[in-house]
Amino acid sequence: ALEISGDSMEPLYREGDRIVVSPTEQVRRGDRVVVKTTDGEVMAKILHRQSARQIELHSVNPAYEPRIFDIGDIEWMARIIWASQ
């Protein structure tokens, strides 16, 4: 389980909410995911687009711009399967 910090996914997930992720679940467009970059950044986002070279992640909160990463910059990505709110 992971604890949410920040407001990029409000109102869906709020600071202090706990989420459970599954690294074995298949990830598809529109899924809520947690991503860890090779720089160590961990973030909860919505998978908007994935190609062989890049992934595009969106926040629920419109104050945050989409994030685009090269696949090589992603250490792991796991689907969110449960949240306590």
N, C-alpha and C positions, 0 to 999 in steps of 0.2 A: 504494500500500500504506500501511496505517496500523499503528501499534504500540499494543497494548492497555496501558493503565495503569489501575490500580484493580482491585477484586475483585468488582464487581457481577455479572459473568458467570461467575464460578468455579462449578463446575470446568470448564465448557465452554471458556472462554478465560481464560488466566492472564496476569499481568503480564509484558510482554515479547513475547508472541505477536504475530505479524504477520498482518494480514488484508488481503484484497483485496476491494474493493467495486465494484459496477457501477451507475452512475447510470442506465443505460438499461434494466436488467432491471425487469420489472414486479414490484411489491411486493405480497405477499398476506399475509393473516392467518397468523401462525405463522412468518413469515420472520424470520431474523436480519438486523438492519439497523443501519446507522450513521446517526445523525440529527445535524444541526447546527442549533441554534436561532438565532434572530435576535440573541440575547444573546452568541453565540459559543461556547456550550457544545457539545461534541461527545461523543456517547455511543454505545456499542454496546448494543443491547437486542433484545428480541423484540417484533415488532409484534403486539399482542394484539387491538386493535380500531381501525378507522379509519372515521370518518363524514365527512360533508361539512364538519363544523365542528371535529372534534377527532380526535386520535390518542391511544391508550393504549399505553404501552410497559411491558414487564415485564423484570425481571432474572432470571437463572437463580438467583442467590444469594438465598435466602429472607429474608436480613437487610435487603433493600432493598424498599421499598414501590413499587407501580406509579407511573408518572409519566404524567400527563395534560396534553396541550398543546393549545391552540387551533391550528388549521391555520395561521393568520397568524403564529404564533410559530416556525414551522419554516422555516428557510432552504432546506434540502434533506434528502432521505432517500434512501439507497442500499442495495441488498441486498448482504449479505456473500456472496461466491461462493467464497471460498477462505480457508483459515487454515493457518499453519504452527505446529505445536505440538511 
